[in-house]
Amino acid sequence: MKATYHRNRRNGFSFVEAIFTIAIIGIMSSLVVAAISNASRDAHRVMARQQQAAVNSALTAWVMAQTRVGSTAQVRGLESVRTTYNALPTTSARFNLLVPNASSPDPNLRAGFLDQTTADHFLDYTTGTDRLKTAAMDNAKQYLSLPTWQSGDFPRVELVNE
């Protein structure tokens, strides 16, 4: 009787077992793909935050440089610097204060407050819009804004979701 049992048994998976196996593999692979795509989006958001911090540092350096009058010991008040900043109506115009300007007689403005490569990267992705962007921000669906500098505050760089 044992010999008969072994002869009738087939090797391999049944159709139902194969379908279940394929379904489980499909579910597991969709979880892996979702985790990888979220990791990519998270990486772009981290890069966007770092770029926001870089522009914010450059803006702070610009404000500090504007409080000094040339190479003299004279000092300008923050109200005067705020008036100059707020006179520029757009984020792009305010961002251009931070970009190196080779034709400026002021050595601070000539060198700029952002390195040329970073400034160029922003300018490449910001064309035709007033939203400061980079490749990472574009992928994260975010952009930078330089809003009006409010009295009693310091200028800010805002990271905005689209």
PyMOL commands that set and color helices and strands:
alter all, ss='L'
color gray80, all
select helices_A, chain A and resi 2-8+15-66+78-86+91-95+107-111+116-126+135-140
alter helices_A, ss='H'
color red, helices_A
select strands_A, chain A and resi 142-145+158-161
alter strands_A, ss='S'
color yellow, strands_A
deselect
rebuild
show_as cartoon
